[in-house]
Amino acid sequence: MSENRLTAKQEKFVENYLSNGGNGTRAAGDAGYRHPNKRGPENVVKSGIRERIAARTAEAKIHTDEVIGTLASHMRADIGEIMPDNPVVRQAKAVGLSHLIRKVVVKEYFDKSKQAVVTETSVELHNAQTAAKQLCAVMGLEVAAAKNPYDAARAAYERLLLEHPGIEKRVIADRVGAVYGVEAKLLYE
């Protein structure tokens, strides 16, 4: 194989590597390599593959600043600038909240009882809980879910039973219960 020609599997590796954000192991697995944990890192450092990745990245002509700028403009989008004549949006803009609007649905229909056209507007806001969760992830504030002490005690009890078959179940349960702060009889009954 010449340095400029890649095999079909290597080409697939390059495409997968670029599309998955640069994970060599995952790219190798997706390309069909049998040992992706080994082949992924090996492929990334091969000169022909490295050159192809660099060439494909250059072809894209997308720079980090461009991506960040696009994402920042999306983040700062304000529906109040797009729908300034809608009374609901105008009211939200007046109090500085129109940037929180995710979706506006305007329905117009003829109401026979009123003999008039009626306009209904419904508004959907961005999900504050989702935003808070994402912010916590970015700031490193994620907290692992607390494990139920009974579940942890039960797992320890079952592991100790297997490790020490000669010790009475009640004795193991008493010790595990004391460590985990759970009632021992709930473990061995």
N, C-alpha and C positions, 0 to 999 in steps of 0.2 A: 504494500500500500504506500503510495507516495504521500508526502506530508500534506499536500493540498486536497487530496481526495479522502473523504470519510466514507465509512461503510454506511449502509442504510440504518443500521442500529445506532451508530454514532450520530448520524443526522437527526434521528428521532430523539436521541439523548439531548442534543443541542436545543431542539425545539421545546422539549419538555422542561429543560433547565431554564430557558428564557421565560416560558409561560408560567412556571410555578414560583418565580421570584428568586431563583438561584439555589434551589435545594438539589444538590448533586445526587444524594442517595435516592430521593423520590424520583428524580429524572431517570436514574438508571433502572429503578423498578418499573416505571411506566414504559420505558423503552424495551423492556423484556430481558434485562440482564438477570442471571440466576442469583448472583450475590451482590445486590445493590449497595449494601453497606461498604463493600470493598471496592466495587467497580465505579461507584459514583465519585468518590474522592480521587481515584486514579484518573478517570476521564477528565475531570476538571483541570488537572495539571498537564495533560498531554498537549504538546504545542499545537498540533493541527486543530484540536477541539477548542483550545483557548483562542486561537486565531479566528475560528469560525464564530465563536461567541462574541468576540470583540467586533467582528465585521457586521454581524447581525444587529448588535446594539447600535453601532454607528449608522446602519441603514435606517434604523427607526427614527433617528434625528430628534429624539426626545431627550431633553436635558432635565436634570433634577429641578432646577428653578422653574421650568415650565410646568412640571407636574405639581409642584407645591403651589405655584401661582394659580393654576386651574382649580385645585382643591380649595384654596383660600377664597377664591371668588365664589365658588359654590357655597361655601360655608357662610359667606356674608350676604348671600342673596336675600332679597326682601320682596315679598309679594306685593307690598305696598307701593313699590315702584312700578309694578306691572299692571296692577288693577286699582289705580288711584281714584276711579270714579265709583267703585263699589262702596256703598255706605258702611258696610260692616268692616271692610278693609280700611276705609278712611278713618273710622273710629279707632281701630286698633293702631293705626299709624299715629293718630293724634296723641295717644297715650304711650307711644314708643314700644308697642308690642307686635307690630306687624311682621317683624322678622321671625317670630315664633310660629307663624301660620304655615302649616305644611300643605294644606289643600283647601280650596274653596269650591263649593258646588253651588251653582245658581240654577234654579229651576223656575221656569215661567210656564204658567198654564192658565187656561180660561176657567174661571169659577162661575158655573151657571147660576148658582144661588145669588151671587153678588153681581152677576152680569159685568164682570171686569177681569182683566188680566191680573193674576196674582204672581208675585215674585217671591220665592223662598230662597234664602241663602243659608247654607250650612258650612261650618268651618271646622277643620281638623287641625289641631296643633301638633307640633313635634312632641314626641314622647319624652317627657322629662326624666322618667326612670331609666330609659335606655341611654339617654345622654349622661346621666349620673354614673351609670355602670361603666360606660366607655371611658369617662373621665377618670374614674377610679383605676381602671386598667392602665391607662396612660400614666397616671401619677404613681403607680405601684401601690395602690391602697386596697387591692383585692384581699379579702379575708377568706381563708378556706372555711368551708362549712364545718361546724363543730360535729364531731362524731358522738352519737348517742352512747353514753357510758355503758349502758347495758349491752349494746352491740359489741363494743370493744372488749368488755369483760367476757362475753360469751365466746368471742374469737380466741382470747387468751386461754380461757378454760378448756376449750376443745383442743387447742394446740398442746397444752400441758398434759391433757389426758393421753394424747398420742405419744408424747415424749417420755412420760412417766407412768406406764401402765400398772406398775406395782403399787402406786400410791392410791389410797381410797379416794373416790370421787368427792365425798363430802369434805375431806381435808383440802383438796385442791380448790374446791368451790369457796371454802371459808377464806383461804388466803387470797384468791382472786377477788372475792367480794370486798375484802378489806382494802385491797390496793385500789380498786376502781370505785369504791363507795356504793356498791349495789348489794342487795340482799342475796346472800349465798344460796339459799334454798331455791331461788328462781333459776339458778344456773344448773343445778343437778336434778331437779325434779322434772 
